[in-house]
Amino acid sequence: MLPTLGAVPIYLMLGPDLGPDKPQDVWGTCLTNNNVFRVTTRTRNGLLVGHVTEIPITPEAAERRPIVIKPQVINDKPMPYMWFSCEAGHSVARIDIDEVQELVEAKREAQKRGKLPAGDDGRCMCSKSLYSAGTFNKAVLEFDVPMTQQNMKLAGLAFDKDGNLWTQSCD
């Protein structure tokens, strides 16, 4: 369950396998609220325990409509980035996974010191975090994709074996 009511998640993808200390998380896009989300995948006492982090992708009110999200891999080597396409913004964006984790850990520390209210009441196996727009400015970089026709919408994206990013547009 996502923190934002009516989020409309439409695409899920495993993040990159960056090693034993950074398990693969599940990432997704939300069509209607300009958010991307990450669900951590950790095991505690034999149970899968998750934490949902919603990442607002635009600090302004601009509609982006994120569609597809994929991990970046270059020559079979996973990189610490997730990329997603924005239908309405006709752009792609890169999420720096390490930057996201630093922000999440900073928020947890602030909660421990009593500077922020705790987000998990212990009744749910999946705790949630809400962040304000602008929090992830350093973690999310957006790049415009040239349009060849006026009515084009950006849909999919993929990486080839050399790490080149390919996009799919439709009308």
N, C-alpha and C positions, 0 to 999 in steps of 0.2 A: 504494500500500500504506500503510495507516494504522499508526501506532506500536503501538496497542493490539490485541493478538490477540483475535479474536472481536468486533470493534467493531460489526458489522452496519450499515454505512451504508445508509440507505434513501431519502434525498432529496438531490438536488443542485440548486443554483441559482447562476447567475452573480450576483456581487455588483454593487453600483452602479458605474456608470462615473463616477468622480469627477475625471477629467481625465487628461492625458498622464503626469503624474508618479505617478499612482496607478492602474495598470492594473486591469481587472476581474479579480477572483480567483474561484475556484470555492469555494462554501461547501456544507456538507452536515451532515446530522444522523446520529447513531449511535443506533440504537434501544436497544441493550443496555448501554451503558456510561456513560450520562449525559454524553456529550460531543457537542460540535459541532466541526466542523473547517473549516479554511481551507487551500486549496491555492493558493499564489501562482502566477501565470502570467507568467513572464518569458522572454525569448528571449536566448540567449547563443550566439554563433557559429552562428546559424541553427537552433539546437535549442531546443525548449521545455524549460525547466528549472523545476522546481517545488520548493516547500518546504511540507511539511505541518505545520500547527500544530493540535494537538488542544486544545480549550478545555473544561475541566471546568466544567459549568454549575451544580453545587451543591457547596459545600464540605462539607456533611454527607452522610451516606449515603442521604439521601432519594432514592427512585426518581422520576425525572421522565419518562423515555421521550420525548425530543424527536422530533417528527414532521416538520413542514414548516418550511422556512426561506425567507424572502423579503427582498429589499431594500426599504427605505422610500423612497417617491417621493411628493413633494407637488407638485401642479400641474406635472407633468412634470420636476421638478427632483429629481435623486437626492440623498438625504441620506446621511451617513456611518454608517448603522445597518443592521444585519440583525436581523430579528425571526423568532422561531421559536415553535412551539406545543409544549406539553408535555402529552402524553396523560395520564400518571399524576398529575401535579401539578395538572391542570386550570388551567393558567396559560399566559401568553405571556411571552416575555422579549426584551429588546432588547440587542443587542451593539453597543458603541461601537467601530467599526472603528479609529479613531485610537488609542484606549486599547490595543487588542490590538497594534497595530503598535509602540507605545512599549514594551510589555512584551517583544515579540520582539526589538526592537533592543537593549534593555537586556541581555537574555540573551546575545545575540551579542557585545556588548562585554565582558561578564564572561568569556565563553569566550576571546576574544582576549587578555585580560589574564591568562589561566591560572587564573581563579577557578572555572571550571566546565569539565568535560570537553567536548571538541568532539563534536558529535552527528553529523557527516557524515564518513565515512571516504573519500569520493571515489569509491567503487565504484558508487554509485547516483545517477542523474540527479535523484532526488527525495529531498532530505534531510528529516529529521523532527525535531520537537521534542516533548518530553514535559514537561508542567507539573504541579505538584501542585495538588490541590484548594485553592481559596482564592486562588490566584494572580490570577485574573481577577475578583475581587470588585468592583473599580471598573468593569470593562468590561461586566459582565452585570447587568442589572436585571430582576427577575422581577415580574410582575403577576398576581394571581389573577383568574380569569374566573368570574363567578357561575354556579352550577349550578342549573338549573330542575328537574332530576330526580336522584335518588340515583345511578343507574347510568350517568350521562353520561360520555363520554370526549371530550376535545378532540382534534380532528383537524387540519383545515386552517385557514389564515388568508390574508387578502388585503387589499390597500389599494384604496380607490376613488380617483378622480382628485383629490379634495380632501385625501387623506392619512389618511382615517378608516380605522381597523383593523377588519376584520370577521373573526369566527371561525366555525368550523363545529364543532358537537358532534354526536355520535351515541351510540346506546346499544348 
